[in-house]
Amino acid sequence: MTLEFLGTTAIVTGAAHGFGRAIADAFTQKGARVWACDILDDELRETQRICVAAGGLCTTRVVDVRDKLAVSAFVAEACAGSGRVDILVNNAGGVLGQAGQPLENVTAEQWQSIFDVNVSGAFYMSQAVAPGMKTARGGRIINISSRAGLGVSLTGIQAYASAKAAQIGLTRQLAHELGPWGITVNNIAPGFVRSNASTERQWETYGAEGQRALIDEIALKRLGSPADIAYGVLFFASEGAGWITGQVLSIDGGK
């Protein structure tokens, strides 16, 4: 099995840091032309710099995945060369700076905003790339969820756990809908990884005792890295994963 993507076009959302940056970098190193987007312009430019410095092809755009029209325009631009997007990685998401709080204190806006970026964004992106993939009779869609979508969220944020579970449901539904065109749709559920400012804040709140307890629950007794998640994405995007769809791969060091 080869993990080379020469001549392919890949979109990576939420690429300004963390998982998204690692995924964009991994694809460019394997020969893909990457279109990376996020709402954080400065950090997105740093992702582009890293990819290009390593000899890769990476174009960045500021795109809010919650904006359907902006998503459509971005995908149309990415398709302009080859006519389609071969690989879509829906990584944009997160907690939007929110912290856990009692159920009765959660506002409608707080609840909806997390669903919009984690679920609606993945839907809009998938909707935009589907026509080109159908015409090509092939494609790869990989959604990045969380262990929170399979159980209880360490963040304590009700909307986050619910949205990630909904994204896993969307993965399975789209896998069946798009399968007749040779399009696979899979999901990666990362465990806790110190990958961005939000996870760093979360890590600090645990304190030394909580940090030790979290690591003790992991079979490999260590935290993973964004690169560990990127390796899983490359596998799902590869030819070797052509008969795998609708699946959730937990990359969490063993729980």
Buried (B, 14 or more C-beta within 10 A) or exposed (E): EEBEBEEBBBBBBBBBBBBBBBBBBBBBBBBBBBBBBBBBEEBBEBBBEBBEEEEBBBBBBBBBBBBBEBBBBBBEEBBEEBEBBBBBBBBBBBBBEBEBEEEEEBEEEBBEBBBBBBBBBBBBBBBBBBEBBBEBEBBBBBBBBBBBBBEEBBBBBBBBBBBBBBBBEBBBEBBEEBEEBBBBBBBBBBBBBBBBEBBEEBBEEBEEEEBEEBBEBBEEEEBBBBEBBBBBBBBBBBEEBEEBBBBBBBBBBEE
